[in-house]
């Protein structure tokens, strides 16, 4: 589930300058809310996956990795809530009143000190957790699975800089993370259970 949502989140997110009435239309669109909810679901599913895997393992490194990833997810979720619902309300208000000046509130929502601090800390924790997960995989997974964990770690380490990329590159980043997750999960299954389409 996490893999699919990591691709759908940037793919469904409306492309816009996010300024003026064009940005208001993007914020107010159903795709804005739906895509951000998919982002939330992707991160929650990622935390659940790592926690479940660490519980099934006696590895202390797995527990650390899952804990750091879960902490990172918890730190970014409030920011995603503001992105999902507050910006949608601001966009709807700007369209209703025809006043693009309302859109200046979007930067206040996004750029507030505590909001940026928790979001940044959460993304740093996700990056650290991804590295720990790749190290855990190197110690205990089959070689083929280790490559999937490496792609997953690369996706988490680059999650912050990908926000500054154009839409197509953000979709490619989501696909990289999805490939890592699917590759890791598939290659850890016993060979007799693997299905190749």
Order of alpha helices (4+ residues) and beta strands (2+ residues): alpha-alpha-alpha-alpha-alpha-alpha-alpha-alpha-alpha-alpha
